[in-house]
């Protein structure tokens, strides 16, 4: 574990404050809520409601990728200094099983590579019964704040 990750492990993370701070954003529109944040790991849930489904009642792949990119983005933000901000530059996903309207999906992201300018994340999105819905890789570029 690198120094930045060790330093962050002592920080208290207020999930309610972070979730409330996402009002009027894509995350709020899709119903994404963080459930766990720690250095190198980020988790969130999203209810499979009509607003995130295809017309025939299954979770839209784009909503799944938005969930995964949100998890990776928040995860990278926690690993950045105050002078840095992450920006997604690549997302690649494999959709393996459908999630139906009425289910809730859970995304677990773990950092695979934390470099000075690039973070690589692996995110598995699962249904309540443990089925893997999608597996996603996200690459974030670490930029200097302007």
Backbone bond lengths (Angstrom), bond angles and torsions (degrees), N, CA, C in turn:
res aa  C-N    CA-C-N  psi(-1)  N-CA   C-N-CA  omega(-1)  CA-C   N-CA-C  phi
1 X - - - 1.454 - - 1.524 108.05 -
2 X 1.335 117.23 133.64 1.458 119.91 -177.65 1.528 111.14 -80.06
3 X 1.351 116.10 170.07 1.465 121.40 -176.08 1.513 112.82 -59.93
4 X 1.330 117.99 -42.81 1.462 120.89 -178.52 1.526 110.30 -61.71
5 X 1.315 118.26 -42.18 1.455 121.58 179.20 1.528 109.75 -65.63
6 X 1.319 118.40 -39.54 1.460 120.93 178.76 1.517 110.44 -65.57
7 X 1.344 118.60 -42.10 1.458 121.88 179.31 1.517 110.93 -60.70
8 X 1.329 117.64 -41.47 1.458 121.37 -177.33 1.521 112.68 -70.44
9 X 1.315 117.93 -23.50 1.455 120.08 -176.33 1.522 112.10 -63.38
10 X 1.326 118.23 -19.87 1.454 120.51 179.20 1.530 112.21 -91.12
11 X 1.319 118.23 -7.57 1.464 121.50 -179.51 1.525 109.96 -75.29
12 X 1.306 115.50 143.07 1.456 119.56 173.38 1.530 107.34 -87.58
13 X 1.310 116.23 128.29 1.456 121.10 -178.22 1.522 107.90 -106.13
14 X 1.313 115.92 122.94 1.458 121.85 -179.07 1.527 108.33 -97.78
15 X 1.334 116.61 96.41 1.468 121.37 -178.48 1.522 111.66 -60.25
16 X 1.329 117.60 -41.02 1.461 120.03 -179.35 1.520 110.73 -60.26
17 X 1.332 116.46 -44.18 1.472 119.76 -179.57 1.532 110.73 -63.84
18 X 1.310 116.97 -41.71 1.467 120.17 179.67 1.526 110.31 -66.04
19 X 1.329 117.51 -45.41 1.471 120.46 179.12 1.526 111.34 -63.28
20 X 1.325 117.53 -42.15 1.468 120.50 178.66 1.517 111.39 -65.68
21 X 1.324 117.17 -32.76 1.457 121.62 179.11 1.520 113.32 -69.47
22 X 1.314 117.68 -10.13 1.464 121.70 179.78 1.524 112.79 -92.39
23 X 1.340 117.89 7.69 1.463 120.64 177.74 1.524 110.68 -58.36
24 X 1.317 116.80 147.82 1.467 122.96 -179.67 1.528 113.02 60.33
25 X 1.318 117.29 30.71 1.462 122.15 177.09 1.528 108.71 -124.35
26 X 1.310 116.05 175.18 1.458 120.74 175.67 1.525 110.39 -58.86
27 X 1.334 115.98 -38.96 1.466 119.12 -179.27 1.521 111.14 -58.87
28 X 1.327 117.26 -44.27 1.466 120.75 178.69 1.526 110.39 -66.71
29 X 1.317 116.74 -40.69 1.474 120.40 -179.79 1.517 112.29 -61.03
30 X 1.332 116.16 -36.93 1.464 120.94 -179.41 1.527 112.46 -88.59
31 X 1.325 117.15 -9.44 1.461 120.64 -179.79 1.516 113.90 79.21
32 X 1.322 117.70 27.60 1.459 122.01 179.85 1.524 109.13 -80.83
33 X 1.353 115.52 129.55 1.464 121.33 178.49 1.526 108.74 -131.70
34 X 1.329 115.58 129.62 1.453 120.44 176.72 1.522 109.43 -73.19
35 X 1.333 115.62 139.60 1.461 121.19 179.74 1.526 112.74 -118.76
36 X 1.329 116.80 -18.46 1.466 120.95 178.92 1.517 108.32 -155.99
37 X 1.330 115.46 133.59 1.465 121.03 174.58 1.520 108.42 -137.81
38 X 1.308 115.41 124.77 1.456 121.23 172.89 1.525 106.53 -150.10
39 X 1.318 117.52 160.10 1.466 119.11 -178.15 1.529 111.62 -56.66
40 X 1.324 115.49 120.64 1.462 120.78 178.82 1.516 114.87 87.03
41 X 1.343 118.12 -1.64 1.466 121.62 179.79 1.527 109.40 -145.35
42 X 1.315 115.41 136.10 1.464 120.96 -179.65 1.528 107.66 -144.53
43 X 1.344 116.37 136.48 1.458 121.26 -179.72 1.523 109.81 -131.93
44 X 1.323 115.52 146.76 1.460 121.59 178.09 1.521 109.50 -151.43
45 X 1.322 115.60 160.30 1.462 121.96 176.36 1.520 109.42 -123.40
46 X 1.329 114.85 157.31 1.461 122.09 175.61 1.524 107.81 -147.80
47 X 1.311 116.00 126.60 1.462 120.47 176.03 1.520 109.04 -74.08
48 X 1.313 116.28 137.71 1.462 121.19 177.53 1.529 106.67 -86.55
49 X 1.326 114.11 90.27 1.462 122.86 179.51 1.517 108.89 -109.33
50 X 1.307 115.76 169.11 1.464 121.47 -178.06 1.527 112.25 -50.33
51 X 1.348 117.31 -38.04 1.469 120.67 -176.31 1.533 113.73 -66.39
52 X 1.337 119.38 -16.70 1.465 121.84 178.72 1.526 112.13 -114.67
53 X 1.333 116.31 12.35 1.471 121.55 -177.58 1.518 112.65 -105.06
54 X 1.312 114.49 157.17 1.456 121.34 166.85 1.528 107.22 -73.15
55 X 1.333 118.79 165.07 1.472 120.13 -176.89 1.527 114.80 -57.00
56 X 1.333 118.14 -22.91 1.465 119.90 -178.31 1.524 113.07 -97.17
57 X 1.347 117.83 18.12 1.450 121.64 167.72 1.513 118.87 87.39
58 X 1.340 117.56 17.19 1.464 118.48 174.26 1.533 108.64 -117.83
59 X 1.320 114.49 155.58 1.454 121.91 -177.27 1.527 111.13 -56.01
60 X 1.316 115.63 130.43 1.465 122.41 178.65 1.528 109.39 -72.66
61 X 1.316 116.98 133.82 1.459 120.94 179.83 1.516 112.67 -59.28
62 X 1.322 117.37 -34.02 1.464 120.33 178.37 1.515 112.08 -65.37
63 X 1.327 117.19 -37.01 1.467 120.56 176.97 1.529 109.79 -67.11
64 X 1.318 116.50 -37.37 1.464 120.89 178.18 1.524 110.27 -63.86
65 X 1.327 116.87 -43.99 1.459 120.50 178.84 1.523 111.11 -66.49
66 X 1.337 117.16 -36.21 1.471 120.08 176.12 1.529 110.38 -63.43
67 X 1.326 117.35 -40.51 1.462 121.41 176.45 1.531 109.92 -60.55
68 X 1.318 117.30 -47.95 1.464 121.32 -178.70 1.524 111.25 -63.68
69 X 1.329 117.53 -43.24 1.460 120.23 -179.45 1.522 110.89 -67.40
70 X 1.324 117.53 -32.95 1.466 121.86 176.08 1.522 110.57 -64.76
71 X 1.321 116.74 -44.43 1.466 121.41 178.72 1.525 110.28 -61.65
72 X 1.319 117.06 -47.08 1.466 120.74 -179.64 1.531 111.31 -65.73
73 X 1.322 116.75 -38.49 1.461 120.00 179.80 1.515 112.19 -64.64
74 X 1.329 116.78 -46.19 1.465 120.10 178.05 1.523 110.59 -65.32
75 X 1.322 116.01 -39.22 1.456 119.54 177.85 1.513 112.19 -61.53
76 X 1.330 116.70 -44.48 1.463 119.86 178.41 1.522 111.18 -67.15
77 X 1.318 117.41 -38.53 1.462 120.32 179.42 1.529 110.69 -56.91
78 X 1.326 116.39 -38.82 1.466 120.54 178.85 1.531 112.24 -66.31
79 X 1.317 117.00 -24.68 1.463 121.14 -178.44 1.525 112.60 -92.50
80 X 1.330 116.82 -8.43 1.463 121.47 -178.47 1.527 111.14 -86.12
81 X 1.316 115.18 156.02 1.462 120.13 171.94 1.533 107.79 -77.95
82 X 1.324 116.05 172.81 1.468 120.26 179.45 1.527 111.75 -64.66
83 X 1.324 117.75 -19.91 1.465 121.94 -179.09 1.527 112.50 -90.89
84 X 1.335 116.98 0.79 1.465 120.76 -175.22 1.526 111.44 -119.90
85 X 1.318 114.59 157.68 1.462 121.58 175.71 1.535 108.12 -145.30
86 X 1.346 117.41 138.27 1.464 119.10 178.10 1.531 111.20 -85.22
87 X 1.309 115.14 148.57 1.464 121.19 174.09 1.522 107.68 -137.01
88 X 1.328 116.32 124.68 1.451 120.22 179.61 1.515 110.75 -65.03
89 X 1.330 116.01 132.02 1.463 119.56 178.40 1.528 112.37 -120.69
90 X 1.341 116.62 -12.23 1.460 118.75 179.11 1.515 109.11 -159.10
91 X 1.325 115.68 136.35 1.461 121.40 173.56 1.524 107.70 -137.47
92 X 1.326 115.96 134.71 1.457 121.00 -179.92 1.520 108.03 -140.37
93 X 1.316 116.16 125.19 1.451 118.71 -177.22 1.510 113.23 -133.22
94 X 1.305 114.24 153.14 1.453 122.35 172.10 1.523 107.23 -118.85
95 X 1.331 115.54 121.52 1.462 121.62 178.84 1.524 107.25 -93.75
96 X 1.343 115.92 116.85 1.457 120.84 -169.84 1.521 114.52 -105.57
97 X 1.336 116.63 -26.97 1.457 120.77 -176.26 1.522 108.50 -151.71
98 X 1.333 118.77 144.85 1.463 118.93 179.84 1.532 111.88 -79.46
99 X 1.322 114.92 146.63 1.470 121.00 169.05 1.521 105.73 -109.14
100 X 1.307 116.21 133.33 1.460 120.84 -174.99 1.524 111.15 -98.08
101 X 1.321 114.23 154.57 1.456 120.48 176.63 1.533 108.85 -52.30
102 X 1.336 115.82 134.39 1.451 121.61 -177.85 1.528 113.21 103.85
103 X 1.329 117.33 -18.62 1.461 120.82 177.12 1.536 109.64 -85.07
104 X 1.309 115.50 170.15 1.462 122.34 170.95 1.519 106.77 -124.68
105 X 1.345 115.53 134.19 1.459 119.49 177.88 1.524 108.99 -104.94
106 X 1.329 114.59 150.90 1.462 123.12 -175.95 1.519 107.25 -123.98
107 X 1.324 116.56 124.97 1.464 121.61 178.84 1.515 109.70 -107.80
108 X 1.333 115.88 129.21 1.461 122.03 176.80 1.520 107.57 -120.65
109 X 1.329 115.13 118.27 1.453 120.66 179.72 1.514 111.33 -111.66
110 X 1.323 115.71 135.91 1.460 121.23 175.60 1.526 108.50 -128.78
111 X 1.317 114.84 139.54 1.453 119.32 -179.97 1.528 108.92 -76.09
112 X 1.324 115.74 130.87 1.465 121.24 177.10 1.514 111.22 -96.18
113 X 1.323 115.67 -34.35 1.466 121.58 -178.13 1.514 108.76 -145.22
114 X 1.327 116.58 122.70 1.455 121.26 175.55 1.517 107.37 -116.12
115 X 1.320 115.01 92.35 1.454 120.06 177.39 1.520 110.42 -96.66
116 X 1.303 115.60 179.52 1.459 121.26 -179.90 1.524 111.38 -67.85
117 X 1.332 118.10 -34.82 1.463 121.00 -175.80 1.525 113.93 -120.50
118 X 1.323 117.72 -8.43 1.465 122.16 -176.84 1.528 109.44 -139.18
119 X 1.337 115.41 135.28 1.471 121.58 169.33 1.520 107.28 -117.91
120 X 1.316 117.68 135.73 1.459 122.51 176.24 1.527 107.58 -115.86
121 X 1.330 115.97 128.49 1.465 122.81 -177.53 1.516 111.05 -119.81
122 X 1.327 115.39 145.80 1.462 122.96 170.88 1.528 106.87 -114.14
123 X 1.334 115.86 128.19 1.463 120.97 -179.07 1.519 108.82 -127.15
124 X 1.333 116.60 126.58 1.465 121.92 170.15 1.513 108.14 -105.77
125 X 1.324 115.25 131.29 1.464 122.24 176.63 1.522 106.36 -108.33
126 X 1.327 116.31 121.35 1.464 120.90 -176.53 1.520 111.06 -123.77
127 X 1.321 115.27 157.62 1.468 122.52 174.15 1.525 108.04 -89.46
128 X 1.327 115.44 170.26 1.461 120.99 -179.26 1.518 113.96 -59.01
129 X 1.324 117.25 -28.00 1.469 120.40 -179.95 1.533 112.83 -87.61
130 X 1.347 116.53 6.48 1.456 120.86 177.31 1.517 115.77 93.26
131 X 1.329 117.57 -8.15 1.472 119.47 178.36 1.520 110.18 -61.80
132 X 1.330 116.80 137.61 1.459 120.00 173.24 1.527 107.37 -80.16
133 X 1.310 115.08 118.54 1.465 121.57 178.27 1.526 109.70 -82.06
134 X 1.337 115.56 -49.16 1.462 121.45 179.69 1.512 109.71 -148.70
135 X 1.316 115.08 151.51 1.453 121.54 170.82 1.525 106.63 -123.52
136 X 1.330 115.95 130.83 1.463 120.73 -167.35 1.525 109.88 -133.81
137 X 1.327 115.42 144.62 1.458 122.62 172.60 1.525 106.84 -117.63
138 X 1.344 116.09 131.14 1.467 122.00 179.02 1.518 108.71 -125.42
139 X 1.334 115.75 135.17 1.463 121.88 175.25 1.521 107.50 -113.58
140 X 1.326 116.14 124.79 1.460 122.40 177.08 1.523 109.90 -111.59
141 X 1.324 114.98 133.48 1.457 121.14 171.84 1.522 107.41 -88.76
142 X 1.312 117.31 138.31 1.460 121.71 -179.95 1.536 107.35 -100.53
143 X 1.332 114.83 115.90 1.464 122.05 -175.06 1.524 110.23 -111.27
144 X 1.314 115.37 156.08 1.464 121.72 172.85 1.530 107.67 -77.66
145 X 1.328 116.62 135.36 1.477 120.28 176.30 1.518 108.55 -64.27
146 X 1.320 114.59 146.25 1.475 119.56 177.99 1.490 109.77 -101.34
